[in-house]
Amino acid sequence: MASDEQPLNREPAAKALIEHFLTPQNISYDRNHGPMPKALDSCTHTVQIGGLVSNPLTLGMNQLRSEFPQHEVICALECAGNRRHTMRTILREVQGIDWGDGAIMNCKWKGPRICDVLRRAGLSDEMNGSDQDLHVAFSSHQAKCADADHFEISVPLDICLREDRDAILALEVGLASNTQERVNDTVLDHKHGYPVRVILPGVVGVRWVKWLDQIVIQDHESPNIYQERDYKVLPPDAVDSESAEQYWHCTPPMYDIPINSAIVSPADGETVHLSSTGTVEVHGYAIPQGSGGPVVNVQVSGDGGESWMSAELTGSEVETKWGWVLWTAHVKVTLGKGKQILSRATDAEGNSQESEHSQWNLRGVGYSGFGRVMNLTIVQS
């Protein structure tokens, strides 16, 4: 939780998340690097676009809504530190908020494509193929952050300029209370960036800037601390803050989210009754890696990875390259205490969770080892 002066950082129960294909805003996770700004007025709020463009401009919210085609995309938003708790407890201690498996949400977002806005500002497609290493810096100056005067990050221009990346400036979000109900579009709520936020499908959530007020095209990455000294998979030799100093400048930032899956039911430590068929019903979610979606297969194991079975992908009839899949499996597990169940996912490009654990790193980001539920007690019905 947060006070007026502290960041709002919280995570819902993962079991509640998978009750919905599209995540309601009132149960989604929250991640902030400073106090939320005061409520913004969509009638007066603007976004400035500048830097290496021939026509710098300032756009109001009504212009973004009425002067550009509106594009919709269903995609998963995941904190780079999702599943950090697993890395911390299974491997070794890390720095950062102790996220479980619930720092993720899946929504339908709507707004103008970022590439259309950049072209209005005079950015040509040829610039993307030039020898320049160009970046797009997104900023919000609406509140001071814990470690900087404002929040700013950047991504390579290619992510924003290619239409097939579906990058947009979201003005609305599509919500449904369950998978059967009709989806209704509504404005973003304040904690999720009203009146406008960046949507970068397949990219880690830190780069989806909320309360956006500035876009700058430049020939370098953002120098902001949240770009330069966080959200990087540091090498294992960086074991503490002091030893990490030599690696921050030479370690690339995280952009693509890694392929991932999580088991959310049953939960760690539960007592579970075998069904009449000698199986345990297991539920979870899975997301693709970067632009490699959709997820096409999830496998589950009840014997420590000796054998695997394919889960049933459920949740929505809409196939989305960028969104999560929900899945269900009926897994054979032997009776007794201390049992575990594992999961692994594969996407359309062949990216797969290949190992029980992913690389340990000091900040505990990008964990993509097998999904895992532990310390189950399996009893006869």
Beta strands, then each sheet from edge to edge (+ up, - down):
strand 1: 46-51
strand 2: 57-60
strand 3: 70-78
strand 4: 104-112
strand 5: 135-140
strand 6: 151-156
strand 7: 168-170
strand 8: 172-175
strand 9: 184-187
strand 10: 197-199
strand 11: 214-218
strand 12: 260-265
strand 13: 271-273
strand 14: 279-287
strand 15: 295-301
strand 16: 309-310
strand 17: 312-314
strand 18: 325-332
strand 19: 336-347
strand 20: 371-379
sheet 1: 2+ 1- 11- 5+ 6-
sheet 2: 3+ 4- 8+ 9-
sheet 3: 7+ 10-
sheet 4: 12+ 14- 18+ 17-
sheet 5: 13+ 20+ 19- 15+ 16-
end
